[in-house]
Amino acid sequence: MKFNADISQNSSSPDRILFLLSGNISSTPRALKAYETLKHDFLVDIVGISRSSLWDAKDQKLISSGLNNYIPLKGLRRNSPFKWLIVQVLHLLSLIAEAIKKGDMRIISAASSKSTILLLLYLYFNPPKKIYAVYSFSATFYTALEIARKCGAKLYIDIEDFHPGESVSGNSLKEKMRRETLFQSILPVADGITFASPLISMYTNELVPGIPRENIVLNSFPASEFKSIEKKIWQMQEKRIGFIWYSQRISYGRGLEELFEAFNLIERENPALLMKLHFTFVGAVDEDFRLGFLDEQSARNPDLICSKEPMPQSDLHAYLAEFDIGLALEFSSTNLNRDLCLTNKILAYAQSGLYILATDTQAQTQFIEEDPNRGMLCGQTPEDMTEALKYILEHIDEIRGKRKARFEAARSLAWENESKKLLKIWNEILK
């Protein structure tokens, strides 16, 4: 089987770090930010996995702009049929072997994630040399551990999500047990661990007592990407309050169905209130969702909502300055991880100075209660959202008046500060 040449042999530096990703680099902004932070002090190679043509195209833009030490592996999609078939067969065999050879971490990891198989295959044919540390992101714990042991390298694990608490297809209970086993077996031997939120740290420590829990590195962004305030068209023309929500996809299960039901409740009670609101959704629209929700709502209230195509991160963050309110509509019922994580969007809203309307997941509750000026919490039903929208309508002058103060206060969240924590941890590991 032919794979790309091993880029980790290009230098003899003892401070070479190998990043292992379970997806594209362009779909793993946390890894990309870590790379930008560490590349000035260390030599960094990145091995990721091609997940979709959309992310492949974005990867190519990064490679063209100078990220020439990144290798995206093919094999999880049928666009590389030979590798895809090998991965499928090995995954099936790992599921069978798991019942026979209990407790084997390699088999458990391969049964849990096909990305493990693809990474192990690549690294078998291209064994890294002269690396000092392996930096594991997402579902790459076992692969990182194996490479670290073979190379005598340090093992550093970043826990952006609480994987045992994620929703999975198939036998979810079995997969939860696999992920718990991987956490319990691998985290105690790691040389360094970071967490993307305080609650992910807390729940991980409950599962794996005794591991360090204080290294919280938030998934925030460079302060330079945000503008303080802009003239908003809905203030200038019709005095509307501008709301924004964004995601990679505008679709079901993102909180928008409940929000649209809140529109219906307001319309039945007092239709004039809707004329004071404007909602912008940024992302690729799912066709079924467009037909089932967006078109109907647009026909009934043509000036209430609009949708825009996905934007590059820096453009999106600058665009946030045109709005009043950022919507962080997460649901505890989705899965435990969703209840514990701080999404990129809630941090971006805060950094732009927007007033945040956040549903009361554990993580978002903690985030808003740390500084109540950041925004307000509401329950996770259409009725709760209706009351929250009414509150914002009544207090919009006060909310707008505190925009600059929120913007300045959020400078403490900027990646420039979080990256210092990351660099300090790495320097301690590589002593």
ROPA-60202 format. One record per atom (N, C-alpha, C): x, y, z. Coordinates in steps of 0.1 Angstrom, whole numbers, plus 2048, in hexadecimal, padded with zeros to 3 digits. Atoms other than C-alpha are relative to their C-alpha. Example, Ala and Ser with C-alpha at 12.3 -4.5 7.8 and 13.67 -1.06 7.14 Angstrom:
2
8097F4800 87B7D384E 80980C800 7F77F5800 8897F5847 7F880B808 
END
This chain:
431
8087F4800 800800800 80980C800 7F77F5801 80F8217F6 7FA80C807 8047F47F9 80C84080C 80A80B7FD 7F77F5802 81C86280B 80D7FF808 7F38017F9 840867816 7FE80680E 8007FB7F2 84686D83B 80680D801 7FA7F37FF 84B892841 80880280C 7F97FE7F3 85888D864 80F7FC7FF 7F2804801 87A881857 80880C7FA 7F97F5807 8828A3847 809808809 7F87F87F7 8938B1866 8047F880C 7FB8077F4 8A88A5883 7FD80780D 8037F97F4 89A8BE89B 7FA7F780B 8068087F6 8938AE8BD 7F2805805 80D7F97FC 8758C68C2 7F67FF7F5 80A80280B 8618B88A5 7F37F9806 80C8057FA 83C8B28AE 7F77FB7F4 80980680A 82489B89B 7F2802805 80E7FF7FD 8008A689B 7F87F57F9 80980A805 7E688A896 7F2805801 80E7FB800 7C389488B 7F77F57FB 80A80A805 7A487E885 7F88067F5 8087F980B 79789786A 80A8097F9 7F97F7808 7A28B2853 80680B809 7FB7F57F8 7B88CE860 7F780C800 8097F4801 79F8E8853 7F37FE808 80C8027F8 7838D8867 8047FE80F 7FB8017F2 7998D7887 80780D803 7FA7F37FD 79E8FC88E 80980180D 7F88007F3 7AB8F48B1 80E7FB7FD 7F3805804 7C88E08A2 80780A7F8 7F97F6809 7CF8FB888 80580C809 7FB7F67F7 7D19158A4 80C7FC808 7F58057F9 7E88FF8B8 80C7FF7F7 7F580080A 7FE8FB899 80680E7FF 7FB7F3802 800920894 80780580D 7F97FC7F3 80A9248B9 80D7FA801 7F48087FD 8249098BA 80B8017F5 7F780180C 83490C897 80C80A802 7F57F67FE 84A92A8A3 80B7FA809 7F68057F7 85B9158BD 8047F17FD 7FE80F803 8588F18B0 7FE7FE7F1 80380580D 8588DF88F 7F57F6801 80C8077FF 8368D1889 7FC7F97F3 80680780B 8298B6872 7F17FC804 80E8037FE 8048AF86E 7FB7F57F7 80780B808 7F288F863 7F1800803 80E8007FD 7CD89285F 7F97F67F6 80780A808 7B187F84D 7F58087F8 80A7FA809 79C88A82F 7F27FB803 80D8047FC 77888B839 7F58047F5 80A7FC80B 76689D81C 8078097F6 7FA7F880A 76D8AF7FC 80080F803 8017F27FB 7628D080C 80D803808 7F57FE7F7 77D8CD827 80D7FE7F8 7F4802808 7968C080E 80480D7F8 7FE7F4808 7928E07F9 80680B80A 7FC7F67F6 7978F5819 80F7FC804 7F28047FD 7B68E0822 80A8057F5 7F77FC80A 7C58E7800 80380F800 7FE7F17FE 7C190D806 80B80280B 7F67FF7F6 7D5908826 80D7FC7FC 7F3806805 7EF8F3815 80680B7F6 7FB7F780A 7F290D7F9 80580D807 7FC7F47F9 7F6929813 80D7FD809 7F38037F9 815917822 7FF7F580A 80080B7F7 8098FA837 8047F37F9 7FB80B808 81F8E2824 8057F4808 7FC80C7F8 8268CA841 7F47F9805 80C8067FC 8038BD842 7FC7F57F6 80480B809 7F889B834 7F27FC803 80D8057FE 7D3894830 7FF7F27FA 80180E805 7CD86E82D 7F27FD7FB 80C805806 7B385F817 7FD7F2803 80380E7FC 7A183F81F 7F37FE807 80D8017F9 781847832 7F48027F6 80B7FE80A 76E850812 8037F87F3 7FE80980C 76983C7F2 8078077F4 7F87F980B 77C8567DD 80E7FA800 7F4808800 79A8407E7 7FC7F1803 80780D7FE 78A81E7E2 8087F5806 7F880B7FB 7A78077E9 80380280F 7FE7FE7F2 7B081780A 7F37FF808 80E8007F9 78B81B813 7FD7F1803 80480E7FE 7867F580E 8097FA80B 7F78057F5 7A47ED824 7FC80480E 8047FA7F3 798804840 7F37F9804 80D8067FD 7757F583E 8027F2805 7FD80E7FC 7827D1840 8077FF80E 7F98007F3 79A7D985D 7F780480B 80A7FC7F5 77E7EB870 7F77F5803 80980B7FD 7677CD86C 8077F5808 7F88097F8 7837B6878 80280480E 7FD7FB7F2 78A7CC896 7F37FE808 80C8027F9 7657CA8A0 7FE7F1804 80080E7FD 7677A489E 80A7FC80B 7F48047F7 7897A28B0 7FD80680E 8027FA7F3 77D7B98CC 7F97F780A 80780A7F7 76679E8DA 8097F5804 7F780B7FD 7827858D9 80C804808 7F47FB7F9 7A07998E4 7FD80C808 8057F57F7 7917AE900 80C808806 7F67F87F9 7A57CB90D 80C8057F7 7F57FC809 7BC7D08EF 7FD80E7FB 8037F2803 7BF7F58EB 8008037F1 8007FE80E 7C87F48C6 7F37FC7F9 80D805805 7A97DF8BE 7F5809804 80A7F87FB 7937F48D4 7FF80E7F8 7FF7F4807 79F8148C3 7FC7FF7F1 80480280E 79B8068A0 7F17FD7FF 80E802800 7787FA8A9 7F880D802 8067F37FC 77081D8B6 80080A7F4 7FE7F680A 77E831899 8087FB7F4 7F980480C 787829875 80C8097FE 7F57F7802 79E847876 80D7FA807 7F58077FA 7B483288E 8077F77F6 7FB80980A 7B8818873 8088077F5 7F97F980B 7C2831858 80D806805 7F47FA7FA 7DA84386F 80B7F5803 7F680B7FD 7EB82287A 8067FB7F4 7FB80580D 7EE816856 80A80A7FB 7F77F6805 7FE83784C 80D800808 7F47FF7F8 816838869 8087F3801 7F880D801 81F813865 8098017F4 7F87FF80D 82B81A841 80980C800 7F77F3800 83A83C84A 80380380F 7FE7FE7F2 84783886E 80880E802 7F97F37FD 85085B87C 80D7FE807 7F28007FA 874861886 80380E806 7FB7F47FA 88487A89C 7F580A804 80A7F77FB 8648888AB 80180080F 7FF7FF7F1 8638948CF 7F37FF807 80D8017FA 83E8958D5 7F57FD7F6 80C802808 81D8898C7 7F4807806 80B7F87FB 7FF8A08CA 7F37FB7FA 80C807804 7DE88E8C9 7F4809800 80D7F9800 7BD89E8BE 7F57F67FE 80C808803 79B88E8C0 8027F1802 80080F7FF 7998688B9 80D7FA7FC 7F3806804 7BF8628B5 8087FC80C 7F98037F4 7C88598D9 8097F47FF 7F880C800 7D38368D3 80C8017F6 7F57FE80A 7E783E8B3 80B808805 7F57F77FA 7F985A8C5 8087F980A 7F98087F5 8018438E2 80A7F67FA 7F780A807 80F8288CB 80C8077FA 7F47F9806 8258418B8 80980580A 7F77FB7F5 8318518D8 8097F5806 7F980B7FA 83B8308E6 80B7FB7F7 7F6805809 84D8248C7 80C80A7FD 7F67F6803 8608458C2 80680680D 7FB7FA7F4 86684C8E7 7FD80E802 8047F2800 85386C8E3 7F680380B 80A7FC7F6 83D8808FB 7F27FF7F9 80E801805 81787C8F8 7F880B806 8087F57FB 80189A8FA 7F27FE7F9 80E802805 7DB8978F7 7F780C802 8097F47FF 7C28B38F0 7F27FA800 80E8057FF 79E8AB8FB 7F780C7FD 8097F5804 7888C38E7 7F27FC804 80E8057FD 7698AD8ED 8017F4809 80180C7F7 75E894907 7FA7F57F8 80480A809 75D8778EF 7F77F5805 80980A7FB 74C85E906 7F1805801 80D7FA7FF 72F876907 7FA8057F3 8057FD80D 72A87A8E2 7F67F67FB 809809806 70E86C8CE 8077F87F4 7FA80880A 71884F8B7 7F57F77FA 80A809806 70583989E 8047F2804 7FD80E7FD 7038148A3 7FE7FD80F 8018047F2 7098048C5 80680B809 7FB7F47F8 70C8258D9 8067FC80D 7FB8047F3 7118148FA 80E7F97FF 7F3807802 72D7FE8ED 80B80A7FC 7F67F6804 73E81C8DD 80480980C 7FD7F87F4 73B8308FD 80A7F9809 7F78087F8 74C814910 80E8007FA 7F3800806 7688138F6 80780D803 7FA7F37FE 76E8388F9 80480280F 7FC8007F2 76E83691F 80C7F8803 7F48087FE 78781A91E 80D8077FA 7F47F9805 79E82E907 80480C808 7FC7F57F7 79C84D91E 8077FA80C 7FA8057F3 7A383893D 80D7F97FE 7F3807802 7C082592D 80B8097FB 7F57F8807 7D284091A 80280E807 7FE7F37FA 7CC86192C 80A80080C 7F78007F5 7DF85694C 80F8007FC 7F2801804 7FF850938 80480C7F7 7FC7F4809 7FE871924 809809808 7F77F77FA 81988A92B 7FA80E802 8077F47FF 8018A7926 7F27FF7FB 80E800804 7DB8AD923 7FB80E801 8077F47FF 7C78CB91A 7F17FD7FD 80F802802 7A18D091A 7FA80D7FA 8067F5806 78B8E7906 7F5808808 8097F97F7 7738F0922 8027FA80E 7FF8047F2 7728EE948 7F87F3803 80880B7FD 7568D5948 8057F37F9 7F980C807 7678BD92F 80B7FB809 7F68047F7 7848BE947 7FA7F980C 8068067F4 76E8B6965 7FB7F27FD 80680D803 75B899955 80B7F67FC 7F5809803 77B88B947 8077FB80D 7F98037F4 78B88C969 7F77F6809 8098097F9 76C87A978 8027F27FA 7FE80D807 77185E95E 80E7FB803 7F28047FE 79785E963 80680880B 7FB7F97F5 79F869986 80F801800 7F27FE7FE 7C187898D 8088067F5 7F97F980B 7CA88696B 7FF80F802 8007F27FE 7D38AB96A 7F38067F9 80D7FB805 7B38C0965 80180F7FE 8007F1800 7BF8E4966 8038067F3 7FB7FB80D 7CC8E8942 7F48037F7 80B7FC808 7AD8F9933 80580A7F5 7FC7F680B 7B4909911 7F38017F7 80D7FE807 794918902 8038017F1 80080080F 78C9168DD 7FE80E7FB 8037F3804 78D93B8D9 8088047F3 7FA7FC80C 79B9508BC 80880D802 7F87F47FF 7B496C8B5 7F780C801 8077F37FE 7A898E8C1 7FF8087F3 7FF7F880C 7B299D89F 7F47FD7F6 80B804809 79598A88E 7F3807803 80D7FA7FC 77A99E8A0 80080F800 8027F27FF 76D9C189C 7F780480B 8077FC7F4 75E9D58B8 7F18027FD 80E7FD803 73E9E28A8 7FF8057F2 8037FB80D 72F9EA886 7F28057FF 80D7FC803 7119FC879 7F87F47FB 80780C804 6F69E2875 7F48057F8 80A7FC80A 6DE9E4858 7F27FF806 80D8017FB 6C19D886D 7FD80B80B 8027F47F8 6C79F5885 7FD80C7F7 8017F4808 6CAA0E869 7F38007F8 80C800808 6ACA02855 7F57FA808 80B8067F9 68E9F786B 8037FD80E 7FD8017F1 69F9F788D 7FF7F2804 80180E7FC 6A19D188E 80C7FD809 7F58057F8 6B69BE8A7 8067F47F8 7F9809808 6D09A9895 8057F4808 7FC80D7FA 6D498489F 8087F87F6 7F9809809 6ED96C890 8027F2807 7FD80E7FC 6F2946892 8087FA7F4 7F980680B 70B93287E 8057F2804 7FB80D7FE 71790F879 8047FB7F2 7FC80580E 7268FA85C 7F37FD7F8 80C803807 7038EF854 7F4806807 80D7FC7FB 6E18FF858 7F67F57FE 80880D801 6CC8E0860 7F97FD80D 8078047F4 6B88CD879 8097FD80B 7F98037F4 6C28C789C 80B80A805 7F67F57FC 6D58E88A1 7F980A808 8087F67F8 6BA8FA8B5 7F88097F8 8087F7808 6AB90C898 7F17FC7FF 80F804800 68A8F8898 7FA80680C 8067FA7F4 6849048BC 80080F7FF 8017F2802 68D9278B2 7F58047F7 80B7FD809 675927895 7F27FF807 80C8027F9 65A91A8AC 7FE80C80A 8017F47F8 6629388C3 7FB80C7F8 8057F5809 65C94F8A5 7F07FE7FF 80E803801 63A93E8A1 7F880480C 8077FC7F4 6319448C5 7FF80F801 8017F1800 63A9698C3 7F68057F6 8097FC80B 62796C8A2 7F27FF805 80E8027FC 60795E8B2 7FD80A80B 8037F77F4 60B9758D1 80180E7FC 7FE7F2803 6189958C2 8098017F3 7F980080C 62299589D 80A80C7FE 7F87F4801 6309B889F 80E7FF805 7F38027FA 64D9AC8B4 80A7FA7F6 7F780680A 65B997898 80680B7F6 7FB7F6809 65F9B7883 80C808806 7F47FA7FA 67A9C289C 80C7F7801 7F58097FF 6909A4898 8057FC7F2 7FA80580D 6A799787C 80A7F5804 7F880B7FD 6B897587C 8087FC7F4 7F780480B 6D696C866 8067F2804 7FA80E7FE 6E1947863 80B7FE7F5 7F5802809 703940854 8047F1800 7FC80F802 70B91D846 7FA7FB7F4 80680780B 70390582B 7F37FA803 80D8037FD 6DE90082A 7FC7F17FC 80580D804 6D18DC82B 7F38017F9 80C7FE808 6B78D9810 7F37FC807 80D8047F9 69D8C6825 7FD80B80A 8037F57F6 6A18E1840 7FB80C7F9 8047F4807 69D8FD827 7F17FE7FC 80E803804 67D8ED819 7F680080C 8098037F5 66F8E483B 7FF80C80A 8017F57F6 67790484F 80480D7FA 7FC7F3804 68A92083E 7F78067F6 8097FB80A 674924820 7F2804806 80D7FD7FA 654923835 80180D808 7FE7F47F7 66193C84E 80380D7F8 7FD7F4808 66F953833 7F38057F9 80C7FC807 64D953821 7F7807809 8097FA7F6 63A95C841 80680D805 7F97F47FB 65497684D 80C8037F8 7F57FF809 66A97F830 80B809805 7F57F77FA 67E99A844 8057FB80D 7FC8057F3 683984862 80E7F8800 7F5808800 69E96C857 8078017F2 7F980280C 6B996783D 80C7F6802 7F58097FE 6D594E837 80B8047F6 7F47FD808 6F895282A 8097F37FF 7F780B801 71293981D 80B80180A 7F58007F6 72E92E834 80B80A7FB 7F57F7802 74B947837 80D7FB806 7F38037FA 77094483E 7FF80680F 8007FD7F1 776947864 80280F802 7FC7F27FD 78696A863 7F58097FB 80B7F8805 76A97884D 7F37FF809 80C8027F7 74F969863 80280880D 7FE7F97F3 75E977883 7FF80F7FE 8017F1803 76199A873 7F18037FE 80E7FE803 73C996868 7F880180C 8088007F4 73099088B 7FE80E806 8017F37FB 7369B5892 7F38077FC 80C7FA805 7169BD87F 7F47FD808 80B8057F9 7009AC898 7FF80480E 8027FD7F2 6F19B18BA 8027F3809 80180B7F7 6EB98E8C7 8057F37F9 7FB80D805 6FD96C8C2 7F87F5806 80980B7FB 6E794D8C5 8097F3802 7F980C7FD 6F792F8D6 7F67F6805 80C8097FD 6DB9158D4 8057F2801 7FB80E7FE 6EA8F58E2 7F67F980A 80A8087F8 6D58D98F2 8077F5808 7FB80B7F8 6DE8C390F 7FC7F27FC 80580D805 6C98A7900 8077FB7F4 7F980580C 6DF8A58E1 80A7F5804 7F780A7FA 6FB8938F5 80780780B 7F97FA7F4 710898914 80B8097FB 7F57F8805 72D8A6900 7FB80E7FC 8067F3804 7168C28F2 7FD80880D 8047F97F3 70C8CA916 80D806807 7F47FC7F9 7318CE921 8098097F8 7F67F8808 7428DF903 7FC80E7FF 8017F2804 7479048FC 8028007F1 7FF80080E 7409078D7 80980C7FB 7F97F5806 75591D8C0 7F880C7FF 8087F5802 7389338BA 7FD80980C 8037F87F4 73193D8DE 80C808804 7F47F87FD 7559488E2 80280B7F6 7FF7F580A 75595B8C1 7F680B803 80A7F57FC 73596D8CC 80580980B 7FB7F87F5 7459778EC 80B8097FC 7F47F8804 7659838DB 7FC80B7F7 8047F5808 7519988C3 7F880A808 8087F77F8 73E9A98DF 7F17FE7FF 80E803802 71C99A8D5 7FA7FD80E 8088057F5 7029958F0 7FC7F27FC 80280E803 6FE96F8F2 7F37FB806 80B8077FB 6DD95D8F4 8037F17FF 7FB80D7FF 6E793B900 7F67F7807 80880A7F9 6D391C909 8087FB80C 7F98037F4 6DB90F92B 8067F2801 7F880C7FE 6F28F2925 80980280C 7F77FE7F5 70A8EC941 80C8097FD 7F47F8803 7288FB92F 7FC80F7FD 8047F2803 71591A922 7FB80780C 8057FA7F3 705920944 80D804808 7F47FC7F9 728920954 80680C7F9 7FA7F5807 735937939 7F980D802 8087F37FE 71995193C 80180480E 8007FC7F2 719950962 80D805805 7F37FA7FC 73E957963 80080F7FE 8017F2803 736979954 7F28037FA 80E7FE804 710981952 7FF80A7F5 8017F680B 71899E93B 8027FA7F2 7FF80780D 72098591F 7F37FE7FA 80C803806 6FC97E91A 7F67FA80A 80A8067F8 6DE96A927 7FE7F27FD 80480E802 6D394792B 7F17FE7FF 80E803801 6B2938921 7FF7F1800 80380F801 6A2915923 8017FB7F2 7FD80780D 6A38FD906 7F37FD7F9 80D802807 67E9008FB 7FC80C7F8 8057F4808 66C9178E2 7FB80B80A 8067F67F6 65A927900 80B808807 7F57F97FA 67B92F911 80680A7F7 7FA7F7809 68993E8F2 7F780C7FD 8097F5802 66A9538ED 80280A80B 7FE7F77F5 66E96290F 80D8087FF 7F37F9801 693969909 80080A7F5 8017F680B 68B97B8E8 7F980C805 8077F47FA 6729918FA 809808809 7F77F97F6 68C999915 80A8097F8 7F67F9808 6A59A38FA 7F980D7F9 8077F5806 68B9B98E9 7FE80C80A 8027F67F5 6849CB90A 80D807804 7F37FB7FA 6A99D0913 80A8037F5 7F67FE80A 6B99D68F1 80980C801 7F87F47FF 6C59F98F8 80B7FE80A 7F68037F6 6D79ED917 80A7F67FB 7F880A806 6E59CF904 80A8077F7 7F77F980A 6F39E58E8 80A809807 7F87F77F9 7009FE901 80D7FA807 7F58077F9 7179E4911 8097F87F6 7F980780A 7259D78F0 80F801801 7F17FE7FF 7479E78F3 8067FA80C 7FB8067F4 74B9DC917 8017F17FF 7FF80F802 7449B890D 80C7FD7F7 7F5803809 75C9BA8F1 80E801807 7F37FF7F9 7789C7907 8027F580A 7FF80A7F5 7719AE923 8047F27F9 7FD80D806 77399190A 80E7FF7FA 7F2801805 79799A900 8087F5809 7F980A7F8 7A198391D 7FE7F27FB 80380D805 79296690A 8087FD7F3 7FA80180D 7A796C8EB 80A7F47FF 7F680B802 7BD9508DC 80E804804 7F37FB7FC 7DB9668E2 8037FC80F 7FE8047F2 7D695E907 7FF7F1802 80180F7FF 7CB93A903 80D7F97FB 7F4806806 7E99338ED 80C801809 7F58007F7 80193E908 7FF7F580A 80280C7F7 7F292391F 8067F47F8 7FC80B808 7F890A903 80F7FF7FF 7F1800801 81C9148FD 8077FD80D 7FA8027F3 824914922 7FF7F1803 80180E7FD 8178F0925 8097F87F7 7F7807809 82B8E5907 80F801804 7F27FD7FC 84B8F5913 8037F880D 7FE8097F5 8468E2934 8017F27FD 7FF80E805 8408C1922 80E7FD7FA 7F4803808 85F8C590C 80D804808 7F47FD7F9 8778CE928 80A7F57FF 
END
